[in-house]
Amino acid sequence: MMQSPFTLRTDVYPAISPTVLTGTLTGKNALVTGSGRGIGREISIALAKAGASVAITGRTAQEVESTSREISELIVTGHADRKEDDAGKQQQKAIGITADVLDRKDQERLIREFHAQIGQIDLLILNAGSNVFLPFHLTEADGWWDIMELNVRAPVELTRLVVSEMMKRNSGTIIYTSSRAATANLPWTTSYNCAKTSITRFAGTLQAELEQLQKIEHKFDRNEIQIFSIHPGEIETGLHQTAFPEKTKQEAPYVIEHMEAIGKKRPHFQGALPAWTCVWLCAGKGEELKGMYVDCTRDVEEQAAAVEKN
């Protein structure tokens, strides 16, 4: 794997500091999938601290309700600390919507409930995903394609439901959670690698289309919709526990040994790193990177400057 020329980052740093970015998303509305736990939860908390109203969504009602309640309390506390009036407090909110992003009716209901309870979707963070570490010859067709469906079809179809409203007003940000797997031939996870490569390419292609469509169909001088795919870093989440099914443990224990050896060598990344990188992108700080794969584990200002230089 080629060594990155950009500075390694493992936690928040000056460019994406909460101190700098708090308040930059005031008045914006965000929908974050897979946000009841893990990276999605961290992203939702950061978006709320930056001033956005946030909809938490996932398949597990208890997690969705717990996270939305936690963020609602953060919002109340934040407004109290800033001594804002009641109008300011009421404007920002956090809601929870339990939904299966693989179910078309649930997708449509999710968007309807968001519009009814919060309003227009300004920020769409498509984070829901899954992975299984298992050699290809041991995988079964349904399980292999299930990972492709969750990591590709679900975010693509939610984009289909949301992008039209963004096109009409010529504003909005869409972020897809990708992975370093989109850029490297990592073993034991063929379906996930294919899925993340697909969604990364989809993001870039859609950005290229919008650059032309907004001028041709909607007569805007320039496109103001920004799309990114991100590598969040190897964050310790529940996914790391469920990614090794019993079949891997019984028939391919060498996979677990290999991944554990890799894990011991890599840096430890904090969940706040991708979370506040998303805030930075949503706040319009990374326009040079639109349509691109953004590595949250590397300095984003350096990545943007490199694109601008070229």
C-alpha positions as CSV (number, residue, x, y, z in Angstrom):
1,M,0.0,0.0,0.0
2,M,1.4,3.4,-1.0
3,Q,2.4,5.6,2.0
4,S,0.3,8.8,2.3
5,P,2.1,12.1,1.9
6,F,-0.2,13.8,4.4
7,T,0.2,14.1,8.2
8,L,-1.3,11.2,10.2
9,R,-4.1,12.2,12.5
10,T,-5.6,10.0,15.2
11,D,-7.9,12.5,17.1
12,V,-9.3,16.0,16.5
13,Y,-6.7,18.6,15.5
14,P,-6.8,22.4,14.9
15,A,-8.5,22.3,11.5
16,I,-11.4,20.2,12.8
17,S,-11.4,21.4,16.4
18,P,-14.8,21.5,18.0
19,T,-13.9,24.9,19.3
20,V,-13.5,26.2,15.7
21,L,-16.4,24.4,14.2
22,T,-19.1,24.7,17.0
23,G,-22.0,26.8,15.5
24,T,-20.9,26.4,11.9
25,L,-24.0,24.2,11.1
26,T,-26.6,26.3,12.9
27,G,-29.9,26.1,11.0
28,K,-28.9,23.0,9.1
29,N,-30.8,19.7,9.2
30,A,-28.9,16.3,9.1
31,L,-30.0,12.8,8.5
32,V,-27.5,10.2,9.6
33,T,-28.0,6.5,8.9
34,G,-26.6,3.8,11.1
35,S,-26.4,6.3,13.9
36,G,-27.8,4.5,16.9
37,R,-24.2,3.4,17.8
38,G,-20.6,3.5,16.7
39,I,-19.3,5.9,14.1
40,G,-22.7,7.1,13.1
41,R,-23.5,8.0,16.8
42,E,-20.2,10.0,17.0
43,I,-21.0,11.8,13.8
44,S,-24.5,12.7,15.0
45,I,-23.2,14.1,18.3
46,A,-20.6,16.3,16.5
47,L,-23.2,17.6,14.0
48,A,-25.5,18.5,16.9
49,K,-22.6,20.2,18.8
50,A,-21.9,22.2,15.6
51,G,-25.5,23.4,15.6
52,A,-27.4,21.1,13.3
53,S,-30.8,19.4,14.0
54,V,-30.2,15.7,13.7
55,A,-32.3,12.6,12.9
56,I,-30.9,9.4,14.4
57,T,-31.9,6.2,12.5
58,G,-31.1,2.5,12.7
59,R,-32.8,-0.8,12.9
60,T,-32.5,-1.2,16.7
61,A,-35.2,1.0,18.4
62,Q,-33.5,1.0,21.8
63,E,-30.2,2.3,20.4
64,V,-32.0,4.9,18.3
65,E,-34.0,6.2,21.2
66,S,-31.1,6.2,23.6
67,T,-28.8,8.2,21.2
68,S,-31.6,10.7,20.2
69,R,-32.3,11.2,23.9
70,E,-28.6,11.8,24.7
71,I,-28.3,14.3,21.8
72,S,-31.5,16.1,22.8
73,E,-30.0,16.6,26.3
74,L,-26.7,17.8,24.8
75,I,-28.7,20.4,22.7
76,V,-30.5,21.7,25.8
77,T,-27.3,21.9,27.8
78,G,-25.5,23.6,24.9
79,H,-28.1,26.3,24.5
80,A,-28.2,26.8,28.3
81,D,-24.4,27.2,28.4
82,R,-24.6,29.8,25.6
83,K,-27.6,31.5,27.4
84,E,-29.8,31.5,24.3
85,D,-33.5,32.3,24.4
86,D,-36.3,29.8,24.0
87,A,-36.7,30.4,20.3
88,G,-33.1,29.3,19.8
89,K,-33.6,26.2,21.9
90,Q,-36.7,25.2,20.0
91,Q,-35.1,25.6,16.5
92,Q,-32.6,22.9,17.0
93,K,-33.7,19.3,17.7
94,A,-32.8,15.7,17.7
95,I,-35.2,13.0,16.8
96,G,-35.1,9.2,16.5
97,I,-36.6,7.2,13.6
98,T,-36.3,3.4,13.7
99,A,-36.1,2.1,10.1
100,D,-34.5,-0.6,8.0
101,V,-32.6,1.2,5.2
102,L,-32.8,-1.9,3.0
103,D,-36.6,-1.7,3.0
104,R,-38.0,0.6,0.3
105,K,-41.1,1.5,2.3
106,D,-39.0,2.2,5.4
107,Q,-36.7,4.4,3.3
108,E,-39.7,6.4,2.1
109,R,-41.2,6.6,5.6
110,L,-37.9,7.8,7.0
111,I,-37.7,10.7,4.5
112,R,-41.4,11.6,5.1
113,E,-41.0,11.6,8.9
114,F,-37.8,13.7,8.6
115,H,-39.6,16.3,6.5
116,A,-42.6,16.3,8.9
117,Q,-40.6,16.6,12.1
118,I,-37.5,18.6,11.1
119,G,-37.9,20.0,7.5
120,Q,-35.7,19.9,4.5
121,I,-32.6,17.6,4.4
122,D,-29.5,19.7,4.1
123,L,-26.9,17.1,5.2
124,L,-27.2,13.4,4.3
125,I,-24.7,11.1,6.0
126,L,-25.0,7.6,4.7
127,N,-23.1,5.6,7.3
128,A,-25.0,2.3,7.8
129,G,-22.9,-0.6,6.8
130,S,-21.6,-4.1,7.7
131,N,-18.7,-6.4,7.1
132,V,-17.7,-10.0,7.6
133,F,-14.2,-11.4,7.5
134,L,-14.3,-14.7,5.7
135,P,-12.3,-16.2,2.8
136,F,-14.3,-16.0,-0.4
137,H,-14.4,-19.7,-1.0
138,L,-16.1,-20.2,2.3
139,T,-18.8,-17.5,1.7
140,E,-22.3,-18.2,0.6
141,A,-24.0,-16.3,-2.2
142,D,-26.8,-14.7,-0.1
143,G,-24.5,-13.5,2.7
144,W,-21.9,-12.1,0.2
145,W,-24.6,-10.1,-1.7
146,D,-26.3,-9.0,1.6
147,I,-23.2,-6.9,2.4
148,M,-23.2,-5.4,-1.1
149,E,-26.9,-4.5,-0.6
150,L,-26.4,-2.8,2.7
151,N,-23.3,-0.9,1.7
152,V,-24.3,0.0,-1.8
153,R,-28.0,-0.3,-2.6
154,A,-29.2,1.2,0.6
155,P,-27.2,4.5,0.4
156,V,-27.8,4.7,-3.4
157,E,-31.6,4.4,-3.0
158,L,-31.7,6.9,-0.1
159,T,-29.7,9.3,-2.3
160,R,-32.3,8.8,-5.0
161,L,-35.0,9.9,-2.6
162,V,-33.1,13.0,-1.4
163,V,-31.0,14.4,-4.2
164,S,-33.9,15.9,-6.1
165,E,-34.8,18.3,-3.3
166,M,-31.1,19.3,-3.1
167,M,-31.0,19.9,-6.8
168,K,-34.1,22.2,-6.8
169,R,-32.6,24.5,-4.2
170,N,-29.0,23.9,-5.4
171,S,-27.6,23.2,-1.9
172,G,-26.8,20.2,0.3
173,T,-24.0,17.9,1.3
174,I,-23.9,14.1,1.0
175,I,-21.3,12.0,2.7
176,Y,-20.8,8.2,2.2
177,T,-18.9,6.2,4.7
178,S,-16.4,4.3,2.6
179,S,-13.2,2.6,3.8
180,R,-9.6,2.1,3.0
181,A,-10.9,-1.1,1.5
182,A,-11.9,0.9,-1.5
183,T,-8.2,1.6,-2.3
184,A,-6.4,-1.6,-1.4
185,N,-6.7,-5.3,-2.0
186,L,-7.4,-6.4,1.6
187,P,-7.9,-10.1,2.0
188,W,-10.8,-11.9,3.7
189,T,-13.4,-9.3,2.9
190,T,-14.1,-9.4,-0.9
191,S,-17.8,-8.3,-0.7
192,Y,-17.0,-5.3,1.6
193,N,-14.1,-4.2,-0.6
194,C,-16.3,-4.3,-3.7
195,A,-19.0,-2.4,-1.9
196,K,-16.8,0.4,-0.7
197,T,-15.1,0.7,-4.1
198,S,-18.6,0.9,-5.6
199,I,-20.0,3.6,-3.3
200,T,-16.8,5.7,-3.6
201,R,-17.0,5.6,-7.4
202,F,-20.7,6.4,-7.2
203,A,-20.0,9.5,-5.1
204,G,-17.5,10.8,-7.6
205,T,-19.6,10.1,-10.6
206,L,-22.7,11.7,-9.1
207,Q,-20.7,14.8,-8.3
208,A,-19.5,15.0,-11.9
209,E,-23.1,14.7,-13.1
210,L,-24.3,17.4,-10.8
211,E,-21.6,19.8,-12.0
212,Q,-23.3,19.7,-15.4
213,L,-26.9,19.0,-14.5
214,Q,-27.3,22.0,-12.2
215,K,-26.3,24.3,-15.1
216,I,-28.2,22.4,-17.9
217,E,-31.5,21.5,-16.2
218,H,-31.8,24.0,-13.4
219,K,-30.0,27.0,-14.9
220,F,-27.7,27.7,-11.9
221,D,-24.4,29.4,-12.6
222,R,-22.6,26.7,-10.7
223,N,-23.4,23.6,-8.7
224,E,-23.5,24.1,-4.9
225,I,-24.1,20.4,-3.9
226,Q,-21.1,18.7,-2.5
227,I,-20.6,15.0,-2.2
228,F,-17.8,13.1,-0.5
229,S,-16.8,9.6,0.5
230,I,-14.8,9.1,3.6
231,H,-12.4,6.6,5.2
232,P,-13.2,7.1,8.9
233,G,-10.3,5.2,10.2
234,E,-10.2,1.8,12.0
235,I,-12.5,2.8,14.9
236,E,-13.2,0.3,17.6
237,T,-16.9,-0.4,17.3
238,G,-19.4,-3.3,17.7
239,L,-18.8,-4.1,14.1
240,H,-15.4,-5.5,15.0
241,Q,-17.1,-8.0,17.3
242,T,-19.7,-9.2,14.8
243,A,-17.4,-9.2,11.8
244,F,-16.0,-12.6,12.7
245,P,-18.9,-15.1,12.4
246,E,-18.8,-18.6,13.9
247,K,-17.8,-20.0,10.5
248,T,-14.6,-17.9,10.5
249,K,-13.8,-19.0,14.0
250,Q,-14.3,-22.6,13.2
251,E,-13.0,-23.0,9.6
252,A,-10.6,-20.0,9.2
253,P,-9.1,-19.0,12.5
254,Y,-6.0,-17.8,10.6
255,V,-8.1,-14.8,9.5
256,I,-8.7,-13.7,13.1
257,E,-5.0,-14.2,13.8
258,H,-4.0,-12.1,10.7
259,M,-6.4,-9.3,11.6
260,E,-5.3,-9.2,15.2
261,A,-1.6,-8.9,14.0
262,I,-2.6,-6.0,11.8
263,G,-4.5,-4.4,14.6
264,K,-1.5,-4.4,16.9
265,K,0.6,-2.5,14.3
266,R,-1.9,0.3,13.4
267,P,-2.6,3.5,15.3
268,H,-5.6,3.8,17.6
269,F,-8.1,6.3,16.1
270,Q,-10.7,8.1,18.1
271,G,-14.4,8.3,16.9
272,A,-14.2,12.1,17.2
273,L,-11.8,12.1,14.2
274,P,-14.3,11.1,11.5
275,A,-17.1,12.9,13.3
276,W,-15.5,16.3,13.2
277,T,-14.1,15.7,9.8
278,C,-17.7,15.3,8.7
279,V,-18.6,18.6,10.4
280,W,-15.7,20.3,8.6
281,L,-16.9,19.0,5.2
282,C,-20.6,19.9,5.9
283,A,-19.5,23.4,6.9
284,G,-18.2,23.9,3.4
285,K,-14.5,23.9,4.4
286,G,-13.5,21.2,1.9
287,E,-14.9,22.3,-1.4
288,E,-11.7,21.4,-3.2
289,L,-12.3,17.8,-2.2
290,K,-15.9,17.4,-3.5
291,G,-16.5,14.2,-5.3
292,M,-13.4,12.7,-3.8
293,Y,-12.4,10.1,-1.3
294,V,-11.3,11.8,1.9
295,D,-9.1,10.0,4.4
296,C,-10.1,11.1,7.9
297,T,-6.9,9.7,9.3
298,R,-4.8,12.3,7.3
299,D,-4.8,16.1,7.6
300,V,-7.8,17.4,5.6
301,E,-6.3,20.8,4.9
302,E,-3.2,19.2,3.4
303,Q,-5.4,17.0,1.2
304,A,-7.4,20.0,0.1
305,A,-4.3,22.0,-0.6
306,A,-2.8,19.2,-2.7
307,V,-5.9,19.2,-4.9
308,E,-5.9,23.0,-5.3
309,K,-2.2,22.9,-6.2
310,N,-2.8,20.4,-8.9
